[in-house]
Amino acid sequence: MLRNAIACAFAALTLAACDGPIAQPVLTEAQFRQEIVGKTLSNGATTLRIFANGIVGGLGNSGPVVGTWRWEDGRFCRIIASGGPVGDGCQTVLLTGEAVTFIEASGGVGNQTYFLAN
């Protein structure tokens, strides 16, 4: 009886966790521009703004963040410098509620999550 109660409680908690926002890839440049471009992104350590004209600007732990961006093959591609060159890279973008996650092609190394501030 106790075993069944514990199993039911675990199942209920597991299902409740599934009730939150679901990550959706930003599949088109138009969606990216509508949902993310022009808004402030922050993760506590870094604050960024991705501008419609292809510029990225902000402030990070190492000082100013400057660079350019483009949309290529369904991914966000950027060349960034922040206290030194960070480099060129293309990332898949996931949007979950107000959380924006940039996923590196490597599938995990260097992933960054920011939150939309406005």
N, C-alpha and C positions, 0 to 999 in steps of 0.2 A: 504494500500500500504506500509506504513512504517512498519507495523507489519510483512508483508511478507518479507521485506528486512532484518529486524532484525532476523527473523527465518532462512532465507537463510544464513546470515552471521554466525549465531551460528552453523548451520549444517556444514558449510564449515570449521570452526575452529575445531569442534569436529572431523570431518573426518581427518583433517590435523594432529591432535594429534595421530591418529591411525597409521600414516605413519612411526613411529620410529621402532627401533628394538623390537622384541617380545621376552619376557622371555621364555627360553627353559629350562626345567629341565635337569640336567645332569643325564641321566638315567643309565649309566654304569660306572664302575670303569675306563674302558679304555678311555672314553670321559673325565672324571675328570682328569685323568693323562695327557692326551694330552692338554687340555685347561688351566689347573690351576696349576698342580704340577710343581714346579721349578720356578714359576714366583712370583714376589713380589706383594703382595696385600696390599693396603693401604686405610684407611678411614679418614685420617687426624689425628686421635688420636692414631691409632695403625697401625704398619707395620708388616706384617707376610710373611713368606715363608713356604710353605708346601713342604717338600722334598720327593723324591721318596722312600727313605728308611723308611718312616713311622714317621719321626721327623717333628715337627712344631717348628719354632723358630721366634723370632721377638722382637719388642719393643713396649710397650704400655704405657699408662698413669701411671700405677703402677710399671713400670720397665720392666725387661726382661720377655718375653713370651716364655715358654718352654712347650713341651708336645709331645705326640704321636698321631698318627691318624691311622685309618683303614677304609676300605670300607665294610659296612655290610648291607645286605637287601636293596641295592639301595640307601643307605644314607652315608654321611660322618660322621664318629664317631670319637670323640677326647677326650683325657684327657689332660687338659691344666692347667697350673699354671701361674699366673701373679700377683705378689705381694701377693700371697696366692692362695690356690686351687680354681679354677673355676669349676672343676669337669668334670665328664664324661657325654657326651651327643651325640646324633645322630641328624643330621640335613639334610633336603632336600636342594639341591643346585640348584639355578637358575642362569643362565647365560644370561645376556641381554647386548649385545655388549661387552663393557669392564667392566661392573658391575657384580660382583659375590655376590649373596645374599644367606646367610646361614639361613634357616628357621627352627626354633625350632619345635619340635613335638607338642608343645602347640598351634601352629598356629599363633604366633605373638609375644609373650613375649620373648624378648631376640634375636629377629632377628637382623642380622648384614649384612650390605652391604659394600663391599670393591671394589676397582677399581684395575684392572690389571695394573701394572706399567711397566712390560716388559715380 
